[in-house]
Amino acid sequence: MATINGSNIHPPVQQEKVNTDIVTLTRFLTEEQAKHPEATGDFTLLCHALQFAFKSIAYYIRRATLINLTGLAGSSNTTGDDQKKLDVIGNDVFVSAMRGSGKCRILVSEEEEDAILFNESPNARYGVVCDPIDGSSNLDAGVSVGTIFGVFKLPGSVLGPENTISPNDILLPGTELVASGFTMYGASAQLVITMRGGSVNGFTMDNALGEFILTHPDMRLPSKRAIYSVNEGNTMYWDEWVKAYLDKLKFPPEGEKPYSSRYIGSMVADAYRTLLYGGIFAYPSDKKSPKGKLRILYECAPMAMVFENAGGLAVDSRMERLLSVVPAHIHDRSGVFLGSKDEVQKVIDTYNEFQK
């Protein structure tokens, strides 16, 4: 501190820099809609309802321990997993938000055995698929969980009070998605969203404003990164080619460094880290789960769309493009390999070597 004539002189206080040109998710969606003169606004309104669901789930997760929402709810979902209390709440929030939007005709949720039809909205043009709280087995440990979602535009043949809709009408490949993404609930809520043929954009929840703020515009995956994310506890069940692929990463030729292993056990958290840093996330089908573990409609396809739009690749355990896979039923499963382009290509090359 400077002194003049024995008096203390405080340094001048710097003026706080305030960003007044903030891009919120609401603004982002409005500006995107303006780029399409043919848009009716229905999709934007549906996204506002989705946004409310994400904010609500984020709120309940932050308060979970305080208001005793962790622990089992005493029931299991359609895929046989024990339901957590927050699973039930997250599902109810999603159902309510989609019904209230008036823009959703059919909803598929991991927590519901059957698809939910909103017959009170016969002219609604969209079908929504979701895993309301993915990775919920980690909730009691405070590990990041998330919501995965996808949006399909329904054919005109199922619209209107004179027509009917069934779960078969949403058994579509991921190439038919008009939007997808996920929200990760960690130290802050992170929302990643993309639209068909568009870029991938990341938003961070500002709790003071109550808004998702654009913080990661035009997210792009590095073409390669020496990081793999897989549950190696399943090694004894893997096919030989999968074991060979992982061995190449862990035991490279002399002079090369092995890959780093990063596995959280929550698909959203593992995928988000992979999206940010590059590498590969894998959950291959195996002898224990011959079809795979992750659900095609509301886990694999939405994530595949995000990764492809960010410059990556996503394939199943037969090396088919994940976005092209058509589910046999709403809870159908698949093996998954997604991540940086060069890293997924190594998986494809190893698989092809074993097919010779």
N, C-alpha and C positions, 0 to 999 in steps of 0.2 A: 504494500500500500504506500503510495507516494505521500510526502509531507511538504507543505509550503508554509514557511514561518511557524513551524511547530504544529500546524494543524493537519489533521489527517484528511486526505482527499480521496474519496472513493472513485474507482474507475467508472466510466459511464456504463450504464446498464444497456446491454444490447437489446434491440427491439426483437421481440419474438417473431419468427417467420411463420406465418399462418397460410396454409394452402386453402384457398377459397374455391378452387376449381376441382372439387372432389367428384370422382366418378363412382356413384353408388350402383348397386345392382339394378335398382329401379330405373335410374337414368340410363344405364347401359342397355337395358331391355327396350326402353322407349326409343333410344337412338337407333338400335338395330331394327326395330319395327318400322321406323321412318324410312329405312333404306329399301323397303319393299312396299311399293304403292298398292299392291294387291292385298296386303295384310288386312285382316278384319279386326285384329286386336285380341282375338280369342286366345292365341298362344301366349301373348303377354300376360293376360289375366290369369291363365293357368300357372305361369311362372311365378306370379305374385303369390298365388296360393301355396305353391311349393316352397317359396321363400319363407312364408309364415310358418310352415311346418318345420323347416330347418331351425328357425329362430326358437320355436317352442321347444323342440327336442334339446337344443343347446342349453336352454334355460333349465330344463329339468335335470340334465346331466350335471350341470354346475352345482345344483342343489341336492343331488341324489343322496349323498351321505347325510346331509342335515335333516332331510325329511324322510329318511328311511325308505328310499326307493331301490336300494340294491338288494341282492338276495333273490331267491327263486319265488315265482308267483304261484307255484303249485300246479302248473300245467305244462304241456309241451306243445311245440308248434308242429306243423305238418311234416317237417323233415326230421322229427324225432328229437330235436334239441330241447333241453329244459328251458322254459321261458323265464327270463328275468322280469322283475316288475317293470323296469324301464322298457323292455321289449313290448310289453302290453300297452304301456302308455304311448310309446312311439308309434305303434301301429294305429292306435285309436286316433292320435293326432293326425296321422296321414289320411286315414279314412275320412275323418271329419273335414279336413282341408279340401280334399278332392271333391267330396260331395257338395260342400259349400261353394266351390268355385263355379259350379254349373257348366264347366267346360270339359269335364272328364266323364266319359261314358262307361269305362271299365277300368278297374284297378286290380292289379295282381301284386300281392304282398307275400313275402316269405312267411309271415306269421298267420296267413289265412290258407286253409286247405283248398278252398274254392275261390275263383275270381269273384270280385264284388261288382255287380252291375248297378249302375245308377239310372234306373228306369225313369226317375223323375226328370232326367236331363236327356231326352231321346235325341235331341239335335246336337249334343256335344260331340265334337269331332275328334277327341283325343282319348287314347288309352295310355295309362301310366303303369309302369312296373317299378317295384321298389323293394329294397331290403331296408326297413326302417332303422334298425340299429345293428349293423354288421360288426361282428367281433365282440358281441355282448358277454361272452364268457370271460372277457378281460375286465369287465366293469368294476368288479370288487377290488381289483388290484390298481385301479386308477389309470389303466392303460388306455390310449386313444382308441375310440371306436368311431363309427361313422354311418352315414346314410348313403346308399347307392340308388340312383334312379335313372329311368329312361322314359322317353315320351314317343309314342307312335301316333301318326295321323291315320285315322280309320277310313276305310273306303266308304264312299257315298252309299253303297248298297246296304249298310247296316244302320244308317241314320234315319231319324224320323220315327214318329209313334207307330207307323204302320209296319215297321221292320223290327226284327229281333237281332240280338247280339249274343254270342256265346264265347266261352274261353278259347275256342278254336280260332276265332277271328283275330286273336292277338298272338297266335303261335307263328311269329314272324322272325326272319333273320335280322340281325343287327343292322344290316344295310338299310332297313326300312325305318330305323330310328330317325326322328327329326331333331332330337336333342338328348343329351345324357350328361351324367356327371356324378359327383359325390360331394358330400360334406364330411369333413373330419372334425370331430370334437376333441380338442386337446387343450393346451394352454389357452388357445383361442380357437374359435370355429373357423375353419378354412373351407371355402366353397370353390369347387372347380367345375366349370360348365363349358360345354361345347355344343355346337349345332352342326347339322349335316353339311359337310364340305367347308366348315368354318374353322377358325382358330380355337385354341384352348385358352381360357382366361381364368385366373384365380382371384378370389375375393377373400378378404379377412373381415371377420365380424368386429365392428367397433361397438363395444357395449355401451359406451357413453352416448353415442348417436343412435344406437339401435339399428344400425345399417351395415350391410355388407359393402366394403369398400374395395375397389379394384386395386390390387397390390401386385399381381403377377400377370400383366398383359401378355398375350401371345406366347404362351409357354411352349418351349421346344425342348425335346429330349436330346441330350448328347448322343451321337451315333454309337458310342461305345463307352463302357465304364466297367472296371474290374470289380463289380459288386454283384453278388447273387443273393436272392432271398427265397428260401425254401425250407420246409419242415423236414430236416434230415432224420427225424425220428421215424419216418416212414421208409427209410432206405431198404429195409428187408422186404418190403412189398413192391418195390419198383421193378420195372422191366430192365433188362440188362443194358439197353441203350441209354436209359436215363442215368443209370449208375456210371456208365462210361463217360457220359457228358459231364457229370459233376466231378468225376475223377480228373478230367482234363483241366478243370478250373482249379482244383485243389493241388494237383501235382503236375505243374507245367514243366516243359523242358528246362534243362539246366540253364541258369542265367536269367530266367523269367520269374516274375513274382506271382505267387498264387493270388486268386481272387479273395476279396474280403467277404465274409458272411454276415448278413444283417437280416434277422427274422424276428418280427414282432408277434405274429400270430393273429393280427387283425388285418384283413385284406386291404381295407381303406388306408390304414397307416402305412403298410408295406408298399402299396401302390403309389401313394403320395410321395413317399421318400424316393421311390424309383423314378417317378415323373420329374422330381426336382433335380436329382443327382445323376440319373442314368443307371444302367445295369439291367438286371432281369429279375422279374418275379415269376415264380413257378409253383404250380400245384398240379403235378401230373396225375393222370389216372394211374391206378396200380391194382395189385391183386386184391386188396381190401375194398377198393372202390373202383371197379372196372370201368364205370362210365365217367368217373371223376367225382370230385367233392363239391365244386362250386356250381351254382345254378346258372344256366345259360341265359335265361330271359332277363333276370334282374341283377346279376353280378357280372357274368362274363361279357355279354354284349355291350352294356353301357361302358364298362372299363375299356373294352377293345376299341370302342369309338373314340374315347378320350385319347388313348395312346396312339392310334393311327393318325388322328388329327394333329397330334403333337410331333409327328415325324417318326414314330416307332412302329413296331409290328406286334401282332397278337395272333397266336395260333393255338389249336387244340392239340391233344396228344397224338393225333394222326397227321399233324402238320397242315390241317385245313385252316384256311383263314377263319378266325373266330367269328368275324362279323357275318360270315356266310352260313354259319351253322343254324339249322332250323330246329327248334326244340320239339320233341315229340309230345310233351305235355307241359303245363305251366311251371312245374317244378323240376323239369329235366336237368341233368347235370352234365358237366364236361371237364376234361383236363384243361389246364391253362398254362401258357407261356407268353408273357408279355413284357415289353421293355424296349430298350434301345435296339435300333435296327440291326446293327452288327452282332449284338449279343444273341438276339433271337435267331439270326441266320446261322449261328454256330449250333444251335439246337437242331435246326432243320438239317444241316449238313451231317450231324452225328446220326440223326434218325435215318437219313437216306443211306448212310454207310452200312447200317445194320439191315437194310432191306435188300441189299445186293445178294 
